[in-house]
Amino acid sequence: EEGCASLVSALKSNPSHLRELDLSNNDLKDSGVKLLSAGLGNPHCKLETLRLSGCLVTEEGCASLVSALRSNPSHLRELDLSYNHPGDSGVRLLSAGLEDPHCRLEKLNVKHGGENTMKPGLRKYVCDLTLDPNTVNRLLSLSEENRKVTCRREKQPYPDHPERFEDCRQVLCREGLTGRCYWEAEWSGRGVVIGVTHKGINRRGEVKDCCLGYNDKSWSLTCSDNSYRARHNNNYTTIDVLPSSSHRVGVYLDWPAGTLSFYRASSDTLTHLYTFTSTFTEPLYPGIWVDYNSSVSL
């Protein structure tokens, strides 16, 4: 709220030069939006674009924004409230504001709303994943409704399938991801690799063609007890960490922004490990490589 107060002062200043403001992924909540709206409603405010994506905004925050727009309707052109929880009533309030003849708002984004977005931090973007039996290598077995993968010494009797990994102990998820997505994986054993890939990654052949992180189609994090290794196109960075009892990894994909971030996850804390930056042009499929005597649960 202290930061919002400073922004409000900038919005009210005469003259105000601020034209675009992006506060996405800050847990402002309705109280922060109410403070911000006091600046938006000021006649000196000339803001044209306001992005509040993923800010824990509900109907109450929407009401504050609509009130501000009606007080100072002539400048704001774009309002992004995606990944919030305005509810039907909040959307109706905003839509009614759009119809105000004095309102200049041209672009309103309320996509990806819902109660799930009211979780603080990255967990508001959580997505439900399942492992794809058609891709699983024959040395891996699936369990727990295709949400756990374990490496076996004996080959499993899976039928032939063009999408099955033949030479790499890997499995992909069914879901191809775009947008913002967060998921967690808990591993045990000698070590695992967690990553994402284009669907077109090779299913047979050499490591550089098939395995996560060894080619330009995939990005990965190798996990072991004492270190992590981030890898893309076989270029890697070793991340030394203090030993921990936590073997849970959080993965956050912001597909439009071109970032893929990995975290060491606990019940209430995410510790950043590494972020890849790229330009994503097609859906990305979460994938897992499993060492012997190891397993991973989504």
C-alpha positions as CSV (number, residue, x, y, z in Angstrom):
1,E,0.0,0.0,0.0
2,E,2.9,2.3,0.6
3,G,4.1,1.8,-3.0
4,C,0.5,2.5,-4.2
5,A,0.5,5.8,-2.3
6,S,3.6,6.9,-4.1
7,L,2.1,6.0,-7.5
8,V,-1.1,7.9,-6.6
9,S,1.0,11.0,-6.0
10,A,2.6,10.6,-9.4
11,L,-0.8,10.2,-11.1
12,K,-2.1,13.3,-9.4
13,S,0.9,15.5,-10.1
14,N,0.4,18.5,-12.4
15,P,1.5,17.9,-15.1
16,S,1.4,14.1,-14.9
17,H,3.6,12.4,-17.6
18,L,2.7,8.8,-16.7
19,R,0.9,7.1,-19.6
20,E,1.4,3.4,-19.0
21,L,1.5,1.5,-15.7
22,D,2.0,-2.2,-15.4
23,L,1.5,-3.6,-11.9
24,S,0.8,-7.2,-13.0
25,N,1.7,-10.1,-10.6
26,N,1.7,-7.8,-7.5
27,D,-0.7,-8.9,-4.8
28,L,-2.3,-5.5,-4.6
29,K,-5.7,-6.8,-3.5
30,D,-8.8,-4.6,-3.5
31,S,-7.3,-2.3,-0.9
32,G,-4.4,-1.4,-3.2
33,V,-6.7,-0.9,-6.2
34,K,-8.9,1.4,-4.1
35,L,-5.8,3.6,-3.3
36,L,-4.8,3.5,-7.0
37,S,-8.3,4.5,-8.1
38,A,-8.0,7.7,-6.1
39,G,-5.2,8.7,-8.5
40,L,-7.0,7.5,-11.6
41,G,-10.0,9.7,-10.8
42,N,-7.9,12.8,-10.5
43,P,-8.4,15.2,-13.4
44,H,-4.6,15.6,-13.7
45,C,-4.2,11.9,-14.4
46,K,-3.4,11.1,-18.1
47,L,-2.8,7.4,-17.8
48,E,-3.8,5.5,-21.0
49,T,-2.8,1.9,-20.2
50,L,-3.2,0.1,-16.8
51,R,-2.3,-3.5,-16.3
52,L,-3.4,-5.2,-13.1
53,S,-3.2,-8.8,-14.2
54,G,-2.9,-11.3,-11.4
55,C,-3.4,-8.7,-8.6
56,L,-6.0,-10.5,-6.4
57,V,-8.8,-8.1,-7.5
58,T,-12.5,-8.9,-6.9
59,E,-15.8,-7.2,-7.5
60,E,-14.9,-4.6,-4.8
61,G,-11.8,-3.5,-6.7
62,C,-13.7,-3.4,-10.0
63,A,-16.2,-1.0,-8.4
64,S,-13.4,1.3,-7.3
65,L,-12.0,1.3,-10.9
66,V,-15.4,2.0,-12.5
67,S,-16.0,4.9,-10.1
68,A,-12.5,6.4,-11.0
69,L,-13.2,6.0,-14.7
70,R,-16.5,7.8,-14.4
71,S,-14.8,10.7,-12.5
72,N,-12.0,11.0,-15.1
73,P,-13.3,9.2,-18.2
74,S,-11.3,10.8,-21.0
75,H,-7.9,9.1,-21.0
76,L,-7.7,5.4,-20.0
77,R,-7.8,3.3,-23.2
78,E,-6.7,-0.1,-22.0
79,L,-7.4,-2.0,-18.8
80,D,-6.0,-5.5,-18.1
81,L,-7.7,-7.4,-15.3
82,S,-6.9,-10.9,-16.5
83,Y,-6.1,-13.6,-13.8
84,N,-8.3,-11.9,-11.2
85,H,-11.7,-12.8,-9.7
86,P,-14.1,-10.0,-10.6
87,G,-17.0,-12.4,-10.8
88,D,-20.1,-11.9,-13.0
89,S,-21.1,-8.8,-11.1
90,G,-17.6,-7.2,-11.5
91,V,-17.6,-7.9,-15.2
92,R,-21.1,-6.3,-15.5
93,L,-19.9,-3.2,-13.6
94,L,-16.9,-2.9,-16.0
95,S,-19.0,-3.5,-19.1
96,A,-21.5,-0.9,-18.0
97,G,-18.6,1.6,-17.6
98,L,-17.5,0.8,-21.2
99,E,-20.9,1.9,-22.4
100,D,-20.6,5.3,-20.7
101,P,-20.4,7.8,-23.6
102,H,-17.6,9.8,-21.9
103,C,-15.5,6.7,-21.3
104,R,-12.6,6.2,-23.8
105,L,-11.8,2.7,-22.7
106,E,-11.2,0.6,-25.9
107,K,-9.7,-2.6,-24.6
108,L,-10.8,-4.5,-21.5
109,N,-9.3,-7.9,-20.6
110,V,-11.0,-10.0,-17.9
111,K,-9.9,-13.4,-19.2
112,H,-8.7,-16.4,-17.0
113,G,-10.7,-15.2,-14.0
114,G,-11.9,-17.4,-11.2
115,E,-11.5,-18.2,-7.5
116,N,-8.2,-20.0,-8.1
117,T,-6.6,-16.7,-9.1
118,M,-7.1,-15.5,-5.5
119,K,-4.1,-17.5,-4.3
120,P,-1.2,-15.3,-3.5
121,G,2.0,-15.4,-5.6
122,L,2.6,-17.8,-8.5
123,R,0.2,-20.4,-7.2
124,K,-2.7,-18.4,-8.6
125,Y,-1.6,-19.7,-12.0
126,V,-1.6,-23.4,-11.0
127,C,-2.6,-25.8,-13.8
128,D,-3.7,-29.5,-13.6
129,L,-1.3,-31.9,-15.4
130,T,-1.4,-35.6,-16.3
131,L,1.3,-37.7,-17.8
132,D,0.7,-39.1,-21.2
133,P,0.9,-42.9,-21.4
134,N,1.5,-42.7,-25.2
135,T,4.8,-41.0,-24.6
136,V,6.2,-42.9,-21.6
137,N,9.5,-44.8,-22.1
138,R,9.2,-48.6,-21.4
139,L,11.6,-48.4,-18.4
140,L,9.1,-46.0,-16.7
141,S,5.8,-46.9,-15.0
142,L,2.9,-44.6,-14.3
143,S,0.6,-44.6,-11.2
144,E,-1.7,-42.5,-9.2
145,E,-4.0,-41.7,-12.1
146,N,-1.0,-40.8,-14.3
147,R,0.4,-38.3,-12.0
148,K,3.4,-40.3,-10.8
149,V,6.3,-41.8,-12.8
150,T,8.8,-44.3,-11.5
151,C,11.9,-45.8,-13.1
152,R,12.0,-49.6,-13.3
153,R,14.7,-52.1,-14.1
154,E,12.3,-54.2,-16.2
155,K,10.7,-53.0,-19.4
156,Q,7.0,-52.4,-19.3
157,P,4.8,-54.0,-21.9
158,Y,3.6,-50.8,-23.6
159,P,2.3,-51.0,-27.2
160,D,4.2,-49.3,-29.9
161,H,3.3,-45.7,-30.5
162,P,4.9,-43.0,-32.6
163,E,5.0,-40.6,-29.7
164,R,6.7,-43.0,-27.3
165,F,10.3,-42.2,-26.2
166,E,12.3,-45.2,-27.2
167,D,15.9,-44.3,-26.1
168,C,15.4,-41.8,-23.3
169,R,13.7,-42.5,-19.9
170,Q,11.2,-39.7,-20.4
171,V,7.5,-38.9,-20.4
172,L,5.6,-35.8,-21.4
173,C,2.3,-34.4,-20.1
174,R,-0.8,-34.5,-22.2
175,E,-1.3,-30.7,-21.9
176,G,0.3,-28.3,-24.2
177,L,0.7,-25.0,-22.4
178,T,0.4,-21.3,-23.4
179,G,-0.5,-18.4,-21.2
180,R,0.7,-18.3,-17.6
181,C,1.0,-21.7,-15.9
182,Y,2.4,-22.9,-12.6
183,W,2.9,-26.5,-11.5
184,E,5.0,-28.4,-8.9
185,A,6.8,-31.7,-9.0
186,E,8.1,-33.7,-6.0
187,W,10.9,-36.1,-6.7
188,S,12.8,-38.8,-4.8
189,G,15.8,-41.0,-5.5
190,R,19.1,-40.4,-7.3
191,G,17.9,-37.6,-9.5
192,V,15.4,-36.4,-12.1
193,V,15.1,-33.8,-14.9
194,I,12.0,-31.5,-15.1
195,G,11.4,-29.4,-18.1
196,V,9.3,-28.4,-21.1
197,T,9.5,-29.1,-24.8
198,H,8.0,-28.6,-28.1
199,K,5.8,-31.5,-29.2
200,G,8.2,-32.1,-32.1
201,I,11.1,-33.3,-30.0
202,N,12.6,-36.6,-31.3
203,R,11.3,-39.8,-29.7
204,R,14.3,-41.9,-30.7
205,G,18.0,-41.4,-31.4
206,E,20.9,-39.7,-29.5
207,V,20.6,-37.9,-26.2
208,K,21.1,-34.5,-27.9
209,D,18.0,-35.1,-30.1
210,C,15.7,-36.6,-27.5
211,C,16.5,-35.6,-24.0
212,L,15.1,-32.5,-22.2
213,G,17.5,-29.6,-22.4
214,Y,20.0,-31.0,-24.8
215,N,18.4,-29.4,-27.9
216,D,16.8,-26.2,-29.1
217,K,13.3,-27.6,-28.6
218,S,13.5,-28.0,-24.9
219,W,14.5,-26.4,-21.5
220,S,15.1,-28.3,-18.3
221,L,16.3,-28.4,-14.7
222,T,18.4,-31.4,-13.5
223,C,17.7,-32.0,-9.8
224,S,20.0,-33.8,-7.4
225,D,20.6,-33.6,-3.7
226,N,23.4,-31.1,-3.8
227,S,22.8,-29.0,-6.9
228,Y,20.6,-28.1,-9.8
229,R,21.6,-27.7,-13.4
230,A,19.6,-25.5,-15.9
231,R,20.0,-26.6,-19.5
232,H,18.9,-25.5,-23.0
233,N,20.4,-26.6,-26.3
234,N,23.1,-28.4,-24.2
235,N,24.3,-25.2,-22.7
236,Y,24.0,-25.4,-18.9
237,T,24.4,-23.4,-15.7
238,T,25.1,-25.2,-12.4
239,I,23.2,-23.8,-9.4
240,D,24.7,-24.7,-6.1
241,V,22.2,-24.8,-3.2
242,L,22.3,-25.7,0.5
243,P,21.2,-29.3,1.2
244,S,17.5,-29.4,2.0
245,S,14.9,-31.9,2.9
246,S,12.6,-30.4,0.2
247,H,12.6,-32.2,-3.1
248,R,9.7,-30.2,-4.5
249,V,10.3,-28.0,-7.6
250,G,8.0,-25.3,-8.8
251,V,7.8,-24.3,-12.4
252,Y,6.3,-21.1,-13.8
253,L,5.8,-20.6,-17.5
254,D,4.8,-17.1,-18.7
255,W,4.5,-18.1,-22.4
256,P,3.5,-14.6,-23.7
257,A,6.4,-13.0,-21.9
258,G,8.9,-15.7,-23.0
259,T,10.0,-16.8,-19.5
260,L,10.4,-20.2,-17.8
261,S,11.3,-20.1,-14.2
262,F,12.2,-22.8,-11.7
263,Y,11.9,-22.7,-7.9
264,R,12.7,-24.8,-4.9
265,A,9.2,-25.0,-3.4
266,S,7.9,-25.5,0.2
267,S,4.4,-25.2,1.6
268,D,4.8,-21.4,2.0
269,T,8.0,-20.3,0.2
270,L,9.3,-20.3,-3.3
271,T,13.1,-19.9,-3.7
272,H,14.1,-18.8,-7.2
273,L,16.7,-21.1,-8.9
274,Y,16.8,-20.1,-12.6
275,T,14.9,-18.3,-15.3
276,F,15.2,-19.0,-19.1
277,T,14.2,-16.2,-21.5
278,S,13.2,-17.0,-25.0
279,T,10.5,-16.4,-27.6
280,F,7.9,-19.2,-27.5
281,T,6.1,-19.8,-30.8
282,E,4.2,-23.0,-30.1
283,P,2.7,-24.8,-27.1
284,L,5.1,-26.3,-24.5
285,Y,4.6,-29.7,-23.0
286,P,5.9,-30.4,-19.5
287,G,8.2,-33.4,-19.4
288,I,10.2,-35.5,-16.9
289,W,13.3,-37.7,-17.2
290,V,13.9,-40.2,-14.4
291,D,17.1,-41.8,-13.2
292,Y,17.2,-45.4,-11.8
293,N,15.6,-45.8,-8.4
294,S,13.9,-42.5,-8.7
295,S,10.3,-41.2,-9.1
296,V,8.4,-37.9,-9.6
297,S,4.9,-37.0,-8.5
298,L,2.9,-34.0,-10.0
